[in-house]
Amino acid sequence: MRRGCISLGTVKCGECGRGIVYPERYLVLEDENGQVLKLCVQCSESRGYLKDKPEAEALFNLSDE
């Protein structure tokens, strides 16, 4: 499952280790075993989890494809 979230300032990226401060957005990836990975916008973009949409800054791709 994928969820787009807004940080309250206590979140760290699971890939680069950078602190995600309020009000930055981040992506939560949860697999079928319950393992959770939190990714900052930059790491989400490098993995291809962002969609380009002209009227928005960036949208997370929340589909399970």
C-alpha positions in Angstrom: 0.0 0.0 0.0 1.2 3.5 -0.7 0.1 6.6 1.2 1.1 10.3 0.7 1.6 12.0 4.0 2.6 15.4 5.5 5.4 15.3 8.0 4.9 16.7 11.5 8.7 17.0 11.8 9.6 13.7 13.3 10.0 11.6 10.1 13.3 10.4 8.5 13.6 9.2 5.0 14.3 5.4 4.9 16.6 5.7 1.9 18.7 8.8 2.3 18.2 9.3 6.1 17.4 13.0 5.7 15.0 14.4 8.3 11.6 15.4 6.7 10.5 18.6 8.4 7.0 20.1 8.7 5.2 20.6 6.3 7.1 18.6 3.7 5.4 15.7 2.0 6.6 12.1 2.1 5.5 8.7 0.8 4.8 5.6 2.9 5.3 2.2 1.3 4.0 -0.8 3.1 4.5 -4.3 1.8 2.3 -7.4 2.4 4.6 -8.4 5.3 4.0 -5.1 7.2 7.4 -3.6 6.4 7.1 0.2 6.2 9.4 2.5 4.2 9.1 6.3 4.3 10.6 8.2 1.4 11.1 11.9 1.0 10.0 13.7 -2.2 13.5 13.5 -3.8 13.9 9.7 -3.2 10.3 9.1 -4.3 11.1 11.0 -7.5 14.3 9.0 -8.1 12.3 5.7 -7.7 9.6 6.9 -10.1 6.8 7.4 -7.6 5.9 10.9 -8.6 3.4 12.0 -11.3 3.8 15.3 -13.2 0.6 17.3 -13.1 0.6 21.0 -14.4 -1.7 22.4 -11.7 0.0 20.7 -8.8 3.6 20.9 -7.5 3.9 17.1 -7.5 1.6 14.1 -7.0 2.6 10.8 -5.6 1.7 7.7 -7.7 -0.4 5.8 -5.2 -1.3 2.9 -7.5 0.1 -0.5 -6.7 1.4 -1.1 -10.2 
